[in-house]
Amino acid sequence: MVPKPKITLYLDTVSPFAYEAYHILRNDPIFKNVDIKYVPIFLGGLMKQCSNTPPIKIKNKDKWINTERLRWARAFSIPIIDQMPPNFPPNTLPVQRVLAAVEASTASPAQSQSAVIAALDALYKSYWVSGQPIHEPAQLKSVLASALEGGEEAADKMLSAAQTAEVKGRLAANTEQAFAEGAFGLPWFTCTNSKGETEGFWGVDHLGQVVQFLGLDREGSGNKGWKSVL
C-alpha cells in the first residue's frame, strides 16, 4: 500500500497567512487524503531565533500585508475581517501556550489533534473573522469554553496548564522543531510525499508547490483560488 502524503503545518494565531493556510487545508477537498498535523509554535520566538525582522516593522511591507491577506482570502473564499484586528499584532504567547496545553491534554495523537483543531477553529474565527482580542484572558477563556468539550471547566484547566513548566517547554520545543525543519516564518509546511521524500515550504502563496510535491490533483478541488498559486 502506498503511504499517504503528510503535512505538518506550524501555526501561530497572530499570522493571517497561517490562518489562511489552515482554512484551506481544513476545507479544500484536495487535501482529503492527506494526513495533516497542526502544531502550535510561538512566532515571536522563531523570528528571534532566525534574527528575522517582523514584517509589520518593515516600511511598505506593513501596508502590503493587509492588502495581500485580503487577496488570498478572496481567492480562496476565506472569511476574514476587512481591517486588521485592533492593536495588531498582539503578544500571542498566552494563546500559543494554551494551544500547547490542549495539544498535551491527551496521550492519544488523534484525540490531541481533534482538540487542537476545535480550539484553532474557534480562536481563528474569533480573531481573524470577528476581530476579538483573544489574547486577553477573559476573551481567551470564553472562546476556549465554547470550543472544548467540558466548557468552562475545560477552559480553566487549559489556562492553568498553560502556566506549567511542562507546557511552556512543549511550546518551546515545538518552536525549536519548526526552526530545525527550516522555518523562518509562518505558515511553514513540512511535507512528506508517497515516496518518503520530505521538503519544507513557506507561505500560503506556495501551496501550489506543496500540492505538486505531494502529487495531489488540484483539478479535483473546484476552488478557483488554485489559479493564483505557483
N, C-alpha and C positions, 0 to 999 in steps of 0.2 A: 504494500500500500504506500502510495506517495504521501509523504508528510505534508500537513497543512502549512501554508506560509504563516509567518508570525510577525507581529508588530508590537514593540514596546514603545508606548507614547509617553514621554515625560512632560509633566504639566505643572503650571503654577497659575492660580486663578487670576493673577494680575495681567496675564498676557492675552490680548484679544485674539491673536493669531493662534494661540494654543487652544482657546475656546472654539475657534472656527474649525481647527483640525479635529478636535474632539467631536464636535457636532457632525462633521462629515463621516468620520469613522463609525460613529454610533448609528447613523441614519441611512447612509448610502448603501444600496444592495450590493455594490461592487465588493464590499468587504464582508459579506455574509459568511463566507467560508474561510475567513482568516481568524486565527487565534490572536486576540488583541489583549494586551495588558496595559492598564493605565497606572502610571507611577507618579505620585506627588513628589516634587522637589521644591527647594527654595531658590527661585530665580536670582534673587539678590546675592545669595552665596555663590551660585555658579558664575555670575558675572564678575564677582570679586576674584574668584579663583582664576578666571581667564584674563583678568585685567581688562575686561571689556567695558566700554562706556555705555551706560543705559541710553537707549535710543531717544528717550524723552529729553535728554540733556544735550542732544546734538541739534544745532540750529538747522532749520528747514525740515529735518527728519521728524522733529516733534509734531509738526503740522502734517507731514506726509502720512504718518502713522494713522491718523484719524481718517484721512481720505482712503487709504489703502484697505483698512479693515472693512470699510463700508463697501468698497468694490467687491471684495471677496464674499462678503455677506450677501450682496445682491446676486452675484454669480451663482452661488450655491443655495440661495433661498434660506439663509440662516437668520433667524430672528436676532436682532441686536439693537441696542439703543442708538439713537441718531447722534447724540453728543457723548463725549467721554463722560464716564461717571464722575460725580463731584469729588474733588480732592484727589484726582488721579495723578500719580499712582500711589496707592496706599501701601503700608507695610503689611505684607501678606504672611509674615512668619507665623502669627497665631492661627491663621486659616490653614496653612500648609501643615502645621503640627497636628491640627485636628484631623486632617485627612490622613496623615501618617498614623494617628491613633486609630482611626477607622480601619485602615489597612491592616493594623496589627491586632485588631479586636477578635480575630478568629484564626485558628490554625489551618482551616481549610482554604486553599487558594481560591476555589470557586466562590465560596461564601465571602471571602475577603474582597474579591473583585466586585461582587454583586453589591456589597455595602459601599465600596468606594464609588461605584457608578451612581448609586442612588444619591449619595452626598454631592458628587460633582454635578449631576443633573440639576439639583436644587440650588446649589451655590452659583453655578453659571447662570441659571435663569434669573436668580435674584440680582446678581451683579451686572451681567452683560446684556440682559434684556430689560430689567426693571430699574437698574441703576441704584440699587440699595447698598448701603455700606456694610457689606458682610464682614469686614474686618473689625467692626465694632461689636463688643461682647454680646449685647442684647440681640442684635440682628443675627449674629452668628448662631446663637443658641436657638433662636426662633426658626431659622432655616434648617438647622440640624434636626430639631424636633419634628419638623414637617416631613423630613426625608427618611429618618431612621426608624426601623422597627423598634418600638419601645418609647417613642415620643420624647417627652421632656426628660424622662429618667435616663434614656439612652444618650440624649444630648449632654446632660450633666456628666455622665460617665466619660464620654469622649473628651469633654472640656477639661476634666480633671486629669485624664490620662495624658493629655497633650502637654501637661506641665512636668511629666516624669522624665527622668534622665534616659530611660529606655526609649521612649517615643522621640525625644529630641535627637537621640543618637540615630534612630531609624531614619528620620528625615535627612540628617546629615549624611548618612550612608547612601541614601537614595540619590542625593545631590552629587556625591562623590562618584557613584556608579555612572550617572549621566556624563560627568566630566571624563571619566575613564573611557567611556564609549565614544568620545569625541565631541560632546555637546559644548556649545559656547553661547547658546541662546535657545529660545523656545518658539514653536514646538520642535522637539527633537524626536525623530523616529529611528529606532534601531530595528532593522528588518532582516528576517531570515527567510530565504525562498525555499522552494521544494527541493532544491539541490543541496541545501545545507549551507549555502553561502550567506554571509552576514555583512550588511553595509549600513552606514548611518546617513540620514538625510535631515536637512534643516529647513523649516519654513513650510507654511501651508501652500505657498506658491510652487513647491517642489513635489507636491503629491502625485503629479503625473509621473515623475521619476520613480516614486515609491511603487506605483501601480505597475509600471513597466518592469521594475526589478523583481517584483513578486509574481509576474506573469498573469496579472489579472486583466479581464476584458472590460475596458471602460465603456464599450458599446452597450453592454448589458445594464448600464446604470439608468439611463433615461434622464440624467441630470445634465443640463446644458453647460453647467459650470466647468465640465472637463475640457471644454474647448479653450478655456483660459489658462490651463496649466501646461507646463513643459512635459 
